[in-house]
Amino acid sequence: MPLLRITHQRGALTEAQKARLAEELTSAILIAEVGADTPAGRSLAYVLFDEVDPKTSWYVGGKPDTSPPKGGRFLFDVVFPVGACTQADKTALHETINRIIANTLGVDGSFPNRASDWVIVHEVPNGSWGASGQTIGIREINHVVGGAPGRSEYFESLLAAQARVREAHGFPSEDRRGQAQPEAA
């Protein structure tokens, strides 16, 4: 259930380029999130394009961006539940998104040529993502979208470590109604 928001400058993309990006990036974000590009995953993978006017809404160095690089500037905001991917997965996603946008635009994607294209991965804390009126996390998402079975070893160990940290440092627990309860002495 990954979400990708692509903020770009007006006129940087044609409709055909948007369609190509949506197709290729959907696969990339699903593989990063759950290790598999499945039909169930595709039905819940969102790619949103936000077009802004570089003269009135995109500032670089405190000034309107009237001289963007060839192909424009892009901000890729990727949203995953915490525990969805390792740092190696994030690094691979950074590389993949860069390659996809450079190929789509027909530009040199090497650094620093596309340094104006940023990919930021946001991880939603466990318990903060909801769908169908239910609170869900990476366990539920991996199951629903048919994620790679081997992914659970990573996210289960990460979630268990987070629980140990909360317990070791006396974070308050919650009862079933979500009410904070004092820790037992």
Buried (B, 14 or more C-beta within 10 A) or exposed (E): BBBBBBBBBBEBBEEEBBEBBBEBBBBBBBBBBBBBBBEBBEEBBEBEBEBBEBEEBBEEEEEEBEEBEEBBBBBBBBBBBBBBBBEEBBEBBBEBBBBBBBEBBEBEBEEEBBEBBBBEBEBBEBEEBEEEEEEBBBBBBBEBBBBEEEBBEBBBEBBEEBEEEEEEEEEEEEEEEEEEEEEEE
